[in-house]
């Protein structure tokens, strides 16, 4: 009987892994026409070291930026650093539905972003109305907060489009994470990386407009 149960469990696990692998194979990083260039002063760091920047189109659009991604990655200006008490913010419009709930949002506390020792904190949302806070420490990406639903986040409409304003307010002792002006989480400053480069992150196979990205010190609030 124990052998039968073990056999069934192994079969179920094998089926689950097969479906997971099939899902990944059916949603590879897409190639984007006209990619490979960045606005002046901007840099990109793609998650997959083998990915090519040609698979991403990141261009100035209106008063902001339009990102059509194949591979996931981060976008930043090396000189756009913040420390002490400050706020960073941007409004993200997902222009079409993703095949899976793919995430995008802000990064803070960036350091060594083009090296193996890269570090940053990221605050992401996705089309199903959930947010997440993580840290990047080299190859490790430990959760600060796992995916959590919050009514402040606007879900995608019937066309797959949604717009949300994100901000991170870094104080002396606490870091607040807000969506559309509503605090969805806060963390002790000691739990996240805050001093360093601010930027934004766009995950795999997304079409996103980014408006109003900026950083300001607490004194200018």
JOCOR-V249591 format. One record per run of one state. SS is the DSSP state (hx for helix, st for strand, lp for the rest). FROM is the first residue (numbers start at 1). TO is the last residue. If there is no record, write none. Layout:
BEGIN
SS/FROM/TO
SS/FROM/TO
END
This chain:
BEGIN
lp/1/1
hx/2/26
lp/27/42
st/43/46
lp/47/52
hx/53/55
st/56/61
lp/62/63
st/64/69
lp/70/72
st/73/82
lp/83/85
st/86/94
lp/95/102
st/103/111
lp/112/118
st/119/126
lp/127/129
st/130/137
lp/138/139
st/140/140
lp/141/142
st/143/149
lp/150/161
st/162/170
lp/171/173
st/174/179
lp/180/181
st/182/188
hx/189/191
lp/192/195
st/196/202
lp/203/206
st/207/217
hx/218/220
lp/221/221
END
